[in-house]
Amino acid sequence: MKHAIKLSLTTLIVGWSINALAATIVYWDNPDSFERLMSSENKADFTRLSVYYQPQENKMFCGVASAAMVLNALRVDRTPEQIPFDSSQFSTLESGYLPNGGGNVEHSDKSYVSWSPLFHRYTQNTVLIHSPKSRIEILGKPAKGSQFNDYGLQLSQFVDLVKSNGAKVVSYELQNIDDIDAIKANMVTALNQPEHYLVVNYARKGVEQKGGGHYAPVAAYDRGSDSFLILDPNNADYLWHWVDATSMIKAMNTIDVDRYRGYAIISD
């Protein structure tokens, strides 16, 4: 009997630990997720980010997809002239069947000539047009003079990518997280600023997920559960989810190659 009580207590403790760990993340298909969103007082960015959400095209493009989402949220239907067309969507053969050759044929009707089958909307191709770190380098080609395959983007490289599209960025590398409350307050303030978007760069293991370093836009903060809503670009593996603030901040306090991860606040 004594052994049985001990075993039951051990099972209870282990079970509680597992449940506590699992409760760190609440995925979008959990009814509690919608309840958190409804009760949140810091969700102004959710609507536009969710409208312009796009999954990453490959496993190295989480930062690229996050940049495209945020830039679209800032500019689509507001300053579309800033957004380049993605001509790679049509082959030369396909373009030949489009009206006006897709915009490349002389015509007396000027409105016809100006028409394009493409939308003014950032894709994971056009967001890289002026990026200091090229597409092929993000995919692993060593930079000039290096033998190192630097996949993806470090936080400073992500900042350079966003700035190359004419946006403003304030970034924070979280080398020191002694004052977690101050860091959280700064992130929440960004969520409440009109036309400012928050992107986090963190280690997945810090939030009990599989994978390495990752980027994702943050769409909301719920004070009751003290958690952030992450619009994960990798929807092949994870739904959108709420992560408790402390775990997220600790996950950003990790090293990527030789510098710390952190977060960026993007505006126009």
Summary of the structure (lengths in Angstrom):
residues: 268
radius of gyration: 21.9
end to end distance: 68.1
largest distance: 94.4
contacts: 798
relative contact order: 0.18
helix: 41%
strand: 17%
